[in-house]
Amino acid sequence: QVQLVESGGGLVQAGGSLRLSCAASGLTFSSRSMGWFRQPPGKEREFVAAIRASGSRTSYADSVEGRFTISRDNAKNSVYLQMNNLKPEDTAVYYCTGFWAGGATSTTPESWNYWGQGTQVTVSS
């Protein structure tokens, strides 16, 4: 049974930083691309960042490029999202997700196979 468990969310002031973590189990983590999506209040789920299985390639939504960094530790079956210079519009539930393969990613949530339960990030102005 695949489990993705997020942690690290919380309340932060604008300009602050948070680091989200996702611990994975039940899948061959080192062979899977991993990603982060978010769902702002009243909106659809949207792509944030993704990283290929080897960690050699990453991709970001335009809205977070230069502020967020995705990374992974295959020895710990974990993926991270470092979020700096947070803005009120970053407020959302953040989800960790796993892809069906390791050499590709997608910006559409329907393409991803596994999902965590989500962690709330709230940025106050």
N, CA, C and O atoms as CSV, one atom per row, in Angstrom:
chain,resi,resn,atom,element,x,y,z
A,1,GLN,N,N,0.844,-1.188,0.000
A,1,GLN,CA,C,0.000,0.000,0.000
A,1,GLN,C,C,0.885,1.247,0.000
A,1,GLN,O,O,1.752,1.412,0.859
A,2,VAL,N,N,0.650,2.109,-0.973
A,2,VAL,CA,C,1.456,3.323,-1.081
A,2,VAL,C,C,0.954,4.368,-0.088
A,2,VAL,O,O,-0.246,4.611,0.040
A,3,GLN,N,N,1.901,4.968,0.601
A,3,GLN,CA,C,1.568,6.073,1.506
A,3,GLN,C,C,2.514,7.231,1.272
A,3,GLN,O,O,3.730,7.052,1.197
A,4,LEU,N,N,1.952,8.409,1.159
A,4,LEU,CA,C,2.720,9.647,1.088
A,4,LEU,C,C,2.231,10.528,2.230
A,4,LEU,O,O,1.050,10.867,2.306
A,5,VAL,N,N,3.151,10.893,3.113
A,5,VAL,CA,C,2.767,11.638,4.304
A,5,VAL,C,C,3.511,12.968,4.321
A,5,VAL,O,O,4.735,13.013,4.447
A,6,GLU,N,N,2.740,14.057,4.190
A,6,GLU,CA,C,3.330,15.395,4.196
A,6,GLU,C,C,3.436,15.934,5.607
A,6,GLU,O,O,2.669,15.564,6.496
A,7,SER,N,N,4.406,16.818,5.791
A,7,SER,CA,C,4.551,17.532,7.052
A,7,SER,C,C,5.232,18.868,6.772
A,7,SER,O,O,5.808,19.077,5.705
A,8,GLY,N,N,5.155,19.762,7.747
A,8,GLY,CA,C,5.863,21.026,7.633
A,8,GLY,C,C,5.002,22.233,7.322
A,8,GLY,O,O,5.502,23.358,7.287
A,9,GLY,N,N,3.720,22.018,7.097
A,9,GLY,CA,C,2.857,23.154,6.829
A,9,GLY,C,C,2.619,23.986,8.081
A,9,GLY,O,O,3.004,23.593,9.182
A,10,GLY,N,N,1.978,25.147,7.900
A,10,GLY,CA,C,1.688,25.996,9.045
A,10,GLY,C,C,1.347,27.404,8.625
A,10,GLY,O,O,1.069,27.682,7.458
A,11,LEU,N,N,1.375,28.286,9.606
A,11,LEU,CA,C,1.062,29.699,9.403
A,11,LEU,C,C,2.361,30.489,9.409
A,11,LEU,O,O,3.192,30.328,10.303
A,12,VAL,N,N,2.530,31.347,8.404
A,12,VAL,CA,C,3.751,32.143,8.296
A,12,VAL,C,C,3.381,33.512,7.740
A,12,VAL,O,O,2.409,33.648,6.997
A,13,GLN,N,N,4.157,34.516,8.102
A,13,GLN,CA,C,3.932,35.851,7.565
A,13,GLN,C,C,4.507,35.967,6.156
A,13,GLN,O,O,5.427,35.238,5.783
A,14,ALA,N,N,3.960,36.877,5.397
A,14,ALA,CA,C,4.478,37.130,4.059
A,14,ALA,C,C,5.968,37.453,4.140
A,14,ALA,O,O,6.416,38.189,5.020
A,15,GLY,N,N,6.723,36.883,3.202
A,15,GLY,CA,C,8.164,37.041,3.202
A,15,GLY,C,C,8.908,35.949,3.945
A,15,GLY,O,O,10.130,35.838,3.851
A,16,GLY,N,N,8.161,35.144,4.685
A,16,GLY,CA,C,8.779,34.078,5.454
A,16,GLY,C,C,9.028,32.821,4.634
A,16,GLY,O,O,8.813,32.794,3.422
A,17,SER,N,N,9.488,31.777,5.327
A,17,SER,CA,C,9.845,30.525,4.668
A,17,SER,C,C,9.243,29.340,5.399
A,17,SER,O,O,9.013,29.382,6.608
A,18,LEU,N,N,8.996,28.294,4.649
A,18,LEU,CA,C,8.590,27.000,5.191
A,18,LEU,C,C,9.246,25.910,4.365
A,18,LEU,O,O,9.563,26.100,3.190
A,19,ARG,N,N,9.442,24.771,4.999
A,19,ARG,CA,C,9.961,23.607,4.285
A,19,ARG,C,C,8.993,22.449,4.471
A,19,ARG,O,O,8.775,21.978,5.588
A,20,LEU,N,N,8.424,22.002,3.379
A,20,LEU,CA,C,7.540,20.850,3.414
A,20,LEU,C,C,8.335,19.577,3.167
A,20,LEU,O,O,9.276,19.561,2.374
A,21,SER,N,N,7.947,18.519,3.852
A,21,SER,CA,C,8.547,17.216,3.660
A,21,SER,C,C,7.470,16.204,3.310
A,21,SER,O,O,6.314,16.342,3.712
A,22,CYS,N,N,7.862,15.189,2.557
A,22,CYS,CA,C,6.945,14.104,2.207
A,22,CYS,C,C,7.702,12.802,2.340
A,22,CYS,O,O,8.705,12.584,1.661
A,23,ALA,N,N,7.221,11.934,3.219
A,23,ALA,CA,C,7.809,10.615,3.407
A,23,ALA,C,C,6.978,9.591,2.650
A,23,ALA,O,O,5.764,9.505,2.831
A,24,ALA,N,N,7.643,8.814,1.799
A,24,ALA,CA,C,6.949,7.845,0.950
A,24,ALA,C,C,7.247,6.424,1.394
A,24,ALA,O,O,8.346,6.120,1.857
A,25,SER,N,N,6.253,5.560,1.247
A,25,SER,CA,C,6.432,4.140,1.519
A,25,SER,C,C,5.526,3.346,0.602
A,25,SER,O,O,4.517,3.852,0.110
A,26,GLY,N,N,5.902,2.086,0.376
A,26,GLY,CA,C,5.070,1.209,-0.435
A,26,GLY,C,C,5.269,1.343,-1.936
A,26,GLY,O,O,4.517,0.753,-2.712
A,27,LEU,N,N,6.267,2.105,-2.357
A,27,LEU,CA,C,6.565,2.219,-3.786
A,27,LEU,C,C,8.070,2.281,-3.969
A,27,LEU,O,O,8.809,2.584,-3.031
A,28,THR,N,N,8.517,1.993,-5.178
A,28,THR,CA,C,9.949,2.067,-5.479
A,28,THR,C,C,10.294,3.528,-5.682
A,28,THR,O,O,10.308,4.031,-6.806
A,29,PHE,N,N,10.568,4.192,-4.592
A,29,PHE,CA,C,10.692,5.653,-4.590
A,29,PHE,C,C,11.746,6.138,-5.579
A,29,PHE,O,O,11.522,7.110,-6.300
A,30,SER,N,N,12.884,5.472,-5.614
A,30,SER,CA,C,13.998,5.948,-6.441
A,30,SER,C,C,13.723,5.808,-7.934
A,30,SER,O,O,14.506,6.292,-8.752
A,31,SER,N,N,12.622,5.152,-8.301
A,31,SER,CA,C,12.259,4.981,-9.704
A,31,SER,C,C,11.096,5.860,-10.130
A,31,SER,O,O,10.609,5.751,-11.255
A,32,ARG,N,N,10.651,6.732,-9.235
A,32,ARG,CA,C,9.457,7.541,-9.499
A,32,ARG,C,C,9.780,9.027,-9.499
A,32,ARG,O,O,10.504,9.521,-8.634
A,33,SER,N,N,9.240,9.722,-10.470
A,33,SER,CA,C,9.225,11.174,-10.351
A,33,SER,C,C,8.274,11.551,-9.221
A,33,SER,O,O,7.282,10.867,-8.971
A,34,MET,N,N,8.590,12.639,-8.550
A,34,MET,CA,C,7.758,13.105,-7.452
A,34,MET,C,C,7.401,14.570,-7.681
A,34,MET,O,O,8.088,15.285,-8.411
A,35,GLY,N,N,6.328,14.996,-7.053
A,35,GLY,CA,C,5.909,16.369,-7.287
A,35,GLY,C,C,5.126,16.947,-6.135
A,35,GLY,O,O,4.787,16.259,-5.172
A,36,TRP,N,N,4.849,18.223,-6.259
A,36,TRP,CA,C,3.998,18.949,-5.322
A,36,TRP,C,C,2.939,19.701,-6.122
A,36,TRP,O,O,3.236,20.356,-7.121
A,37,PHE,N,N,1.723,19.592,-5.665
A,37,PHE,CA,C,0.609,20.383,-6.169
A,37,PHE,C,C,0.023,21.150,-4.991
A,37,PHE,O,O,0.323,20.861,-3.832
A,38,ARG,N,N,-0.805,22.117,-5.300
A,38,ARG,CA,C,-1.508,22.839,-4.242
A,38,ARG,C,C,-2.924,23.168,-4.684
A,38,ARG,O,O,-3.223,23.245,-5.876
A,39,GLN,N,N,-3.789,23.359,-3.693
A,39,GLN,CA,C,-5.168,23.729,-3.977
A,39,GLN,C,C,-5.553,24.915,-3.107
A,39,GLN,O,O,-5.822,24.754,-1.917
A,40,PRO,N,N,-5.581,26.102,-3.695
A,40,PRO,CA,C,-5.995,27.296,-2.938
A,40,PRO,C,C,-7.486,27.218,-2.615
A,40,PRO,O,O,-8.215,26.476,-3.273
A,41,PRO,N,N,-7.943,27.954,-1.633
A,41,PRO,CA,C,-9.357,27.925,-1.268
A,41,PRO,C,C,-10.256,28.283,-2.448
A,41,PRO,O,O,-10.072,29.321,-3.083
A,42,GLY,N,N,-11.218,27.429,-2.734
A,42,GLY,CA,C,-12.176,27.698,-3.792
A,42,GLY,C,C,-11.648,27.540,-5.205
A,42,GLY,O,O,-12.328,27.899,-6.166
A,43,LYS,N,N,-10.431,27.000,-5.342
A,43,LYS,CA,C,-9.843,26.856,-6.670
A,43,LYS,C,C,-9.480,25.405,-6.944
A,43,LYS,O,O,-9.542,24.552,-6.058
A,44,GLU,N,N,-9.099,25.145,-8.188
A,44,GLU,CA,C,-8.700,23.797,-8.561
A,44,GLU,C,C,-7.253,23.526,-8.139
A,44,GLU,O,O,-6.465,24.437,-7.884
A,45,ARG,N,N,-6.949,22.238,-8.081
A,45,ARG,CA,C,-5.588,21.838,-7.755
A,45,ARG,C,C,-4.652,22.261,-8.885
A,45,ARG,O,O,-4.981,22.120,-10.063
A,46,GLU,N,N,-3.478,22.783,-8.510
A,46,GLU,CA,C,-2.533,23.282,-9.502
A,46,GLU,C,C,-1.119,22.784,-9.258
A,46,GLU,O,O,-0.714,22.524,-8.125
A,47,PHE,N,N,-0.386,22.659,-10.343
A,47,PHE,CA,C,0.998,22.189,-10.288
A,47,PHE,C,C,1.889,23.221,-9.610
A,47,PHE,O,O,1.749,24.424,-9.830
A,48,VAL,N,N,2.804,22.730,-8.783
A,48,VAL,CA,C,3.790,23.601,-8.134
A,48,VAL,C,C,5.203,23.264,-8.611
A,48,VAL,O,O,5.910,24.132,-9.123
A,49,ALA,N,N,5.615,22.004,-8.441
A,49,ALA,CA,C,6.981,21.618,-8.778
A,49,ALA,C,C,7.054,20.115,-8.947
A,49,ALA,O,O,6.228,19.372,-8.416
A,50,ALA,N,N,8.067,19.674,-9.704
A,50,ALA,CA,C,8.287,18.252,-9.897
A,50,ALA,C,C,9.766,17.976,-10.034
A,50,ALA,O,O,10.547,18.847,-10.419
A,51,ILE,N,N,10.142,16.741,-9.710
A,51,ILE,CA,C,11.537,16.334,-9.790
A,51,ILE,C,C,11.591,14.904,-10.323
A,51,ILE,O,O,10.818,14.048,-9.894
A,52,ARG,N,N,12.495,14.651,-11.248
A,52,ARG,CA,C,12.628,13.325,-11.832
A,52,ARG,C,C,13.274,12.372,-10.809
A,52,ARG,O,O,13.796,12.796,-9.778
A,53,ALA,N,N,13.219,11.096,-11.130
A,53,ALA,CA,C,13.656,10.077,-10.178
A,53,ALA,C,C,15.097,10.268,-9.730
A,53,ALA,O,O,15.410,10.109,-8.551
A,54,SER,N,N,15.963,10.604,-10.655
A,54,SER,CA,C,17.384,10.764,-10.326
A,54,SER,C,C,17.670,12.077,-9.618
A,54,SER,O,O,18.741,12.258,-9.038
A,55,GLY,N,N,16.717,12.984,-9.665
A,55,GLY,CA,C,16.927,14.303,-9.077
A,55,GLY,C,C,17.643,15.265,-10.000
A,55,GLY,O,O,17.940,16.397,-9.619
A,56,SER,N,N,17.919,14.819,-11.212
A,56,SER,CA,C,18.725,15.625,-12.122
A,56,SER,C,C,17.930,16.737,-12.789
A,56,SER,O,O,18.511,17.729,-13.230
A,57,ARG,N,N,16.633,16.593,-12.870
A,57,ARG,CA,C,15.816,17.600,-13.536
A,57,ARG,C,C,14.634,17.991,-12.663
A,57,ARG,O,O,13.975,17.147,-12.055
A,58,THR,N,N,14.387,19.285,-12.619
A,58,THR,CA,C,13.260,19.823,-11.874
A,58,THR,C,C,12.460,20.770,-12.757
A,58,THR,O,O,12.970,21.287,-13.752
A,59,SER,N,N,11.226,20.990,-12.391
A,59,SER,CA,C,10.380,21.944,-13.110
A,59,SER,C,C,9.489,22.652,-12.104
A,59,SER,O,O,9.168,22.105,-11.049
A,60,TYR,N,N,9.092,23.874,-12.439
A,60,TYR,CA,C,8.322,24.700,-11.517
A,60,TYR,C,C,7.217,25.451,-12.250
A,60,TYR,O,O,7.329,25.754,-13.438
A,61,ALA,N,N,6.165,25.740,-11.525
A,61,ALA,CA,C,5.164,26.666,-12.024
A,61,ALA,C,C,5.784,28.060,-12.077
A,61,ALA,O,O,6.645,28.399,-11.265
A,62,ASP,N,N,5.341,28.853,-13.034
A,62,ASP,CA,C,5.881,30.216,-13.170
A,62,ASP,C,C,5.693,31.021,-11.885
A,62,ASP,O,O,6.529,31.857,-11.542
A,63,SER,N,N,4.611,30.768,-11.190
A,63,SER,CA,C,4.273,31.552,-10.009
A,63,SER,C,C,5.220,31.318,-8.832
A,63,SER,O,O,5.274,32.130,-7.908
A,64,VAL,N,N,5.968,30.204,-8.862
A,64,VAL,CA,C,6.866,29.906,-7.743
A,64,VAL,C,C,8.330,29.850,-8.162
A,64,VAL,O,O,9.215,29.731,-7.315
A,65,GLU,N,N,8.586,29.935,-9.457
A,65,GLU,CA,C,9.963,29.878,-9.967
A,65,GLU,C,C,10.834,30.929,-9.271
A,65,GLU,O,O,10.469,32.102,-9.191
A,66,GLY,N,N,11.979,30.488,-8.775
A,66,GLY,CA,C,12.897,31.392,-8.105
A,66,GLY,C,C,12.647,31.558,-6.617
A,66,GLY,O,O,13.491,32.100,-5.904
A,67,ARG,N,N,11.491,31.095,-6.139
A,67,ARG,CA,C,11.172,31.193,-4.705
A,67,ARG,C,C,11.109,29.812,-4.044
A,67,ARG,O,O,11.457,29.664,-2.873
A,68,PHE,N,N,10.671,28.817,-4.791
A,68,PHE,CA,C,10.531,27.457,-4.259
A,68,PHE,C,C,11.615,26.561,-4.860
A,68,PHE,O,O,12.053,26.757,-5.993
A,69,THR,N,N,12.034,25.573,-4.067
A,69,THR,CA,C,12.997,24.583,-4.536
A,69,THR,C,C,12.539,23.194,-4.129
A,69,THR,O,O,12.294,22.928,-2.952
A,70,ILE,N,N,12.428,22.312,-5.113
A,70,ILE,CA,C,12.094,20.922,-4.833
A,70,ILE,C,C,13.381,20.105,-4.810
A,70,ILE,O,O,14.288,20.329,-5.611
A,71,SER,N,N,13.447,19.159,-3.882
A,71,SER,CA,C,14.608,18.276,-3.791
A,71,SER,C,C,14.138,16.930,-3.274
A,71,SER,O,O,13.004,16.787,-2.816
A,72,ARG,N,N,15.014,15.951,-3.353
A,72,ARG,CA,C,14.666,14.619,-2.883
A,72,ARG,C,C,15.886,13.937,-2.307
A,72,ARG,O,O,17.022,14.267,-2.647
A,73,ASP,N,N,15.634,12.979,-1.428
A,73,ASP,CA,C,16.671,12.130,-0.853
A,73,ASP,C,C,16.199,10.694,-1.041
A,73,ASP,O,O,15.368,10.198,-0.281
A,74,ASN,N,N,16.732,10.039,-2.049
A,74,ASN,CA,C,16.267,8.682,-2.352
A,74,ASN,C,C,16.634,7.673,-1.256
A,74,ASN,O,O,15.976,6.643,-1.108
A,75,ALA,N,N,17.676,7.973,-0.500
A,75,ALA,CA,C,18.055,7.087,0.600
A,75,ALA,C,C,17.036,7.141,1.736
A,75,ALA,O,O,16.903,6.195,2.513
A,76,LYS,N,N,16.325,8.256,1.820
A,76,LYS,CA,C,15.323,8.430,2.880
A,76,LYS,C,C,13.894,8.342,2.353
A,76,LYS,O,O,12.940,8.556,3.101
A,77,ASN,N,N,13.746,8.030,1.071
A,77,ASN,CA,C,12.407,7.967,0.465
A,77,ASN,C,C,11.607,9.231,0.754
A,77,ASN,O,O,10.440,9.174,1.142
A,78,SER,N,N,12.253,10.362,0.558
A,78,SER,CA,C,11.615,11.625,0.913
A,78,SER,C,C,11.814,12.678,-0.175
A,78,SER,O,O,12.827,12.702,-0.873
A,79,VAL,N,N,10.827,13.530,-0.290
A,79,VAL,CA,C,10.891,14.678,-1.193
A,79,VAL,C,C,10.538,15.918,-0.385
A,79,VAL,O,O,9.743,15.860,0.553
A,80,TYR,N,N,11.139,17.039,-0.763
A,80,TYR,CA,C,11.011,18.264,0.015
A,80,TYR,C,C,10.611,19.432,-0.888
A,80,TYR,O,O,10.840,19.412,-2.097
A,81,LEU,N,N,10.016,20.435,-0.274
A,81,LEU,CA,C,9.714,21.671,-0.979
A,81,LEU,C,C,10.107,22.828,-0.060
A,81,LEU,O,O,9.434,23.114,0.931
A,82,GLN,N,N,11.212,23.482,-0.412
A,82,GLN,CA,C,11.643,24.663,0.325
A,82,GLN,C,C,10.946,25.870,-0.279
A,82,GLN,O,O,11.082,26.140,-1.473
A,83,MET,N,N,10.203,26.594,0.543
A,83,MET,CA,C,9.428,27.729,0.074
A,83,MET,C,C,9.931,28.998,0.741
A,83,MET,O,O,9.835,29.143,1.959
A,84,ASN,N,N,10.460,29.904,-0.040
A,84,ASN,CA,C,10.990,31.165,0.458
A,84,ASN,C,C,10.176,32.334,-0.087
A,84,ASN,O,O,9.467,32.212,-1.086
A,85,ASN,N,N,10.297,33.458,0.592
A,85,ASN,CA,C,9.605,34.671,0.169
A,85,ASN,C,C,8.121,34.383,-0.098
A,85,ASN,O,O,7.584,34.725,-1.151
A,86,LEU,N,N,7.494,33.763,0.859
A,86,LEU,CA,C,6.106,33.366,0.686
A,86,LEU,C,C,5.181,34.569,0.576
A,86,LEU,O,O,5.409,35.613,1.187
A,87,LYS,N,N,4.137,34.396,-0.215
A,87,LYS,CA,C,3.162,35.448,-0.462
A,87,LYS,C,C,1.774,34.952,-0.036
A,87,LYS,O,O,1.537,33.745,0.013
A,88,PRO,N,N,0.868,35.869,0.268
A,88,PRO,CA,C,-0.486,35.438,0.651
A,88,PRO,C,C,-1.139,34.537,-0.404
A,88,PRO,O,O,-1.925,33.656,-0.058
A,89,GLU,N,N,-0.825,34.748,-1.662
A,89,GLU,CA,C,-1.410,33.916,-2.717
A,89,GLU,C,C,-0.848,32.503,-2.754
A,89,GLU,O,O,-1.324,31.673,-3.529
A,90,ASP,N,N,0.151,32.216,-1.937
A,90,ASP,CA,C,0.658,30.849,-1.804
A,90,ASP,C,C,-0.184,30.034,-0.820
A,90,ASP,O,O,0.022,28.830,-0.673
A,91,THR,N,N,-1.119,30.683,-0.157
A,91,THR,CA,C,-1.988,29.980,0.786
A,91,THR,C,C,-2.773,28.887,0.072
A,91,THR,O,O,-3.474,29.149,-0.905
A,92,ALA,N,N,-2.648,27.659,0.571
A,92,ALA,CA,C,-3.282,26.510,-0.078
A,92,ALA,C,C,-3.022,25.263,0.745
A,92,ALA,O,O,-2.209,25.261,1.669
A,93,VAL,N,N,-3.731,24.206,0.386
A,93,VAL,CA,C,-3.352,22.874,0.869
A,93,VAL,C,C,-2.334,22.326,-0.133
A,93,VAL,O,O,-2.591,22.303,-1.337
A,94,TYR,N,N,-1.197,21.892,0.361
A,94,TYR,CA,C,-0.125,21.383,-0.487
A,94,TYR,C,C,-0.114,19.857,-0.427
A,94,TYR,O,O,-0.162,19.254,0.645
A,95,TYR,N,N,-0.050,19.254,-1.618
A,95,TYR,CA,C,-0.092,17.798,-1.739
A,95,TYR,C,C,1.194,17.269,-2.352
A,95,TYR,O,O,1.707,17.808,-3.333
A,96,CYS,N,N,1.695,16.213,-1.756
A,96,CYS,CA,C,2.803,15.457,-2.323
A,96,CYS,C,C,2.214,14.408,-3.274
A,96,CYS,O,O,1.164,13.830,-2.995
A,97,THR,N,N,2.886,14.171,-4.377
A,97,THR,CA,C,2.360,13.234,-5.351
A,97,THR,C,C,3.474,12.439,-6.018
A,97,THR,O,O,4.602,12.911,-6.162
A,98,GLY,N,N,3.122,11.197,-6.429
A,98,GLY,CA,C,4.075,10.323,-7.092
A,98,GLY,C,C,3.616,9.957,-8.493
A,98,GLY,O,O,2.433,9.720,-8.735
A,99,PHE,N,N,4.566,9.915,-9.405
A,99,PHE,CA,C,4.267,9.631,-10.808
A,99,PHE,C,C,4.423,8.147,-11.100
A,99,PHE,O,O,5.002,7.414,-10.299
A,100,TRP,N,N,3.909,7.699,-12.246
A,100,TRP,CA,C,3.985,6.287,-12.610
A,100,TRP,C,C,5.359,5.910,-13.147
A,100,TRP,O,O,5.675,4.724,-13.241
A,101,ALA,N,N,6.186,6.897,-13.502
A,101,ALA,CA,C,7.501,6.619,-14.068
A,101,ALA,C,C,8.526,7.565,-13.447
A,101,ALA,O,O,8.189,8.444,-12.654
A,102,GLY,N,N,9.795,7.359,-13.832
A,102,GLY,CA,C,10.841,8.174,-13.244
A,102,GLY,C,C,11.469,9.177,-14.182
A,102,GLY,O,O,12.198,10.067,-13.745
A,103,GLY,N,N,11.193,9.045,-15.482
A,103,GLY,CA,C,11.860,9.905,-16.458
A,103,GLY,C,C,11.005,11.006,-17.020
A,103,GLY,O,O,11.398,11.672,-17.978
A,104,ALA,N,N,9.856,11.207,-16.449
A,104,ALA,CA,C,8.959,12.241,-16.948
A,104,ALA,C,C,8.124,12.773,-15.805
A,104,ALA,O,O,8.068,12.178,-14.729
A,105,THR,N,N,7.480,13.891,-16.045
A,105,THR,CA,C,6.539,14.456,-15.092
A,105,THR,C,C,5.393,15.079,-15.878
A,105,THR,O,O,5.391,15.043,-17.108
A,106,SER,N,N,4.436,15.639,-15.186
A,106,SER,CA,C,3.299,16.266,-15.835
A,106,SER,C,C,2.793,17.401,-14.965
A,106,SER,O,O,2.947,17.370,-13.744
A,107,THR,N,N,2.192,18.401,-15.588
A,107,THR,CA,C,1.611,19.497,-14.818
A,107,THR,C,C,0.120,19.284,-14.550
A,107,THR,O,O,-0.518,20.108,-13.894
A,108,THR,N,N,-0.431,18.186,-15.055
A,108,THR,CA,C,-1.849,17.914,-14.826
A,108,THR,C,C,-2.014,16.890,-13.713
A,108,THR,O,O,-1.380,15.836,-13.749
A,109,PRO,N,N,-2.840,17.175,-12.742
A,109,PRO,CA,C,-2.979,16.266,-11.598
A,109,PRO,C,C,-3.484,14.887,-11.991
A,109,PRO,O,O,-3.155,13.904,-11.327
A,110,GLU,N,N,-4.267,14.791,-13.042
A,110,GLU,CA,C,-4.821,13.503,-13.447
A,110,GLU,C,C,-3.740,12.514,-13.884
A,110,GLU,O,O,-3.983,11.308,-13.917
A,111,SER,N,N,-2.567,13.011,-14.214
A,111,SER,CA,C,-1.484,12.145,-14.682
A,111,SER,C,C,-0.697,11.499,-13.557
A,111,SER,O,O,0.116,10.605,-13.795
A,112,TRP,N,N,-0.932,11.943,-12.343
A,112,TRP,CA,C,-0.166,11.449,-11.205
A,112,TRP,C,C,-0.939,10.344,-10.492
A,112,TRP,O,O,-2.165,10.382,-10.389
A,113,ASN,N,N,-0.178,9.351,-10.000
A,113,ASN,CA,C,-0.815,8.142,-9.491
A,113,ASN,C,C,-1.114,8.166,-7.997
A,113,ASN,O,O,-2.148,7.664,-7.557
A,114,TYR,N,N,-0.219,8.743,-7.230
A,114,TYR,CA,C,-0.320,8.637,-5.778
A,114,TYR,C,C,-0.351,10.024,-5.145
A,114,TYR,O,O,0.314,10.952,-5.605
A,115,TRP,N,N,-1.141,10.140,-4.075
A,115,TRP,CA,C,-1.339,11.432,-3.423
A,115,TRP,C,C,-1.286,11.300,-1.907
A,115,TRP,O,O,-1.759,10.319,-1.333
A,116,GLY,N,N,-0.701,12.308,-1.277
A,116,GLY,CA,C,-0.760,12.397,0.164
A,116,GLY,C,C,-2.059,13.048,0.602
A,116,GLY,O,O,-2.905,13.391,-0.223
A,117,GLN,N,N,-2.206,13.212,1.907
A,117,GLN,CA,C,-3.443,13.751,2.447
A,117,GLN,C,C,-3.455,15.285,2.434
A,117,GLN,O,O,-4.503,15.903,2.615
A,118,GLY,N,N,-2.300,15.882,2.222
A,118,GLY,CA,C,-2.203,17.329,2.146
A,118,GLY,C,C,-1.803,17.975,3.455
A,118,GLY,O,O,-2.077,17.447,4.533
A,119,THR,N,N,-1.156,19.115,3.354
A,119,THR,CA,C,-0.783,19.905,4.522
A,119,THR,C,C,-1.105,21.373,4.226
A,119,THR,O,O,-0.838,21.877,3.135
A,120,GLN,N,N,-1.682,22.037,5.216
A,120,GLN,CA,C,-2.137,23.414,5.016
A,120,GLN,C,C,-0.977,24.392,5.172
A,120,GLN,O,O,-0.210,24.316,6.131
A,121,VAL,N,N,-0.864,25.297,4.229
A,121,VAL,CA,C,0.072,26.417,4.318
A,121,VAL,C,C,-0.749,27.699,4.247
A,121,VAL,O,O,-1.501,27.916,3.297
A,122,THR,N,N,-0.598,28.538,5.255
A,122,THR,CA,C,-1.314,29.804,5.309
A,122,THR,C,C,-0.309,30.934,5.449
A,122,THR,O,O,0.506,30.937,6.371
A,123,VAL,N,N,-0.369,31.892,4.533
A,123,VAL,CA,C,0.549,33.021,4.537
A,123,VAL,C,C,-0.259,34.282,4.816
A,123,VAL,O,O,-1.148,34.652,4.049
A,124,SER,N,N,0.062,34.922,5.911
A,124,SER,CA,C,-0.652,36.148,6.293
A,124,SER,C,C,0.071,37.380,5.752
A,124,SER,O,O,1.294,37.395,5.613
A,125,SER,N,N,-0.700,38.389,5.459
A,125,SER,CA,C,-0.114,39.613,4.880
A,125,SER,C,C,0.277,40.602,5.960
A,125,SER,O,O,0.783,41.682,5.654
